[in-house]
């Protein structure tokens, strides 16, 4: 399992409420069958956080 900390993601999305909104939106997309943009074997929520850490979705 990948270790993704919320602090890592807060570097890109400073507002924790916005972070939750973006992560939950991406998690829902993945659960509905969208293609993950980050290669991982983790669950959808962890994959969404990895997506935020690797890419900067708010830029």
N, C-alpha and C positions, 0 to 999 in steps of 0.2 A: 504494500500500500504506500502510496506517495505521501510524503509529509508536507502538507501545505498549511501554513499558519495564516490566520486572519491578518496578522501584522504585515506579512508579505504582501497581501492583497491591498491593505490599507495604504500602501505606498503609491498605488495607482488610483484608487478611489478613496479619497480621504474621509468621506462621510460614511459612517458604518451602516446607516440606513439605506443609502444608495447602493452600497456594496451588497447588502442582503437582497435588494430588489434586482440587481443585475445578476447575481448568482442564482437566485431562484428562477428568474426568467430563462436563463441559459439551461438550468437543470430541467425545467419543463420542456424546453425545446428538445433536449437530448432524450428525454423519456418518451417523447412523441415520435422519435425516429430520425431526427436531424443528424447529419453527419458530424461527428466530433472533429474539431479543428486541431486538437492535440491528441497525439497517439498515447493511449493509456489503457490499462486493463482495470481501472478503478470504477467505482460506482459513479453515477451521473453527477452527484453533488460535488464529489472530489474533482471530477473532470472539469466541472464548471469553474471551480476555484483555480485549478491549474490554467485554464483558459485565461482567467483574469490576470494571473501572475505572469504568464508568458507573453500575452498580448495586452495592449492597453486599450480596452474597449471604449473608454470615455474620451479618447483623443480625437 
